Amino acid sequence: MPYLFTTLLYPSDKATEVPKRYLEAITKYPHDDSLGTQIVPAAVTTTLQGIKAISITEIKEGKLEDAIRRTAKMMAMFYSIQGFEYTMERYATLEEAMKTIDM
């Protein structure tokens, strides 16, 4: 079961706008247990580029595409916020990675 890492970065001057939108987004797209388990629902820090937030979800077997689609729809709610950027990255579990080298 892969991990889906979602990373958000936005300017510090949007520190009140983004959390408000986040509350709207999680209301519209609440966590769906059928897609995976939240390992880190949200963690936030500051950087010299602004505010960075991450979430990590362990995706259930066969649900990666659905989880990516749901996350993309949720992130689309932030597009109107100037300076908002995000990435989604799929990480293999150690077991999955070991299988790729026949271990």
Secondary structure by P-SEA (a helix, b strand, c coil): cbbbbbbbbbcccaaaaaaaaaaaaaaaccccccccccccccccccccccbbbbbbbbcccccaaaaaaaaaaaaaaacccccccbbbbbbbcaaaaaaaacc
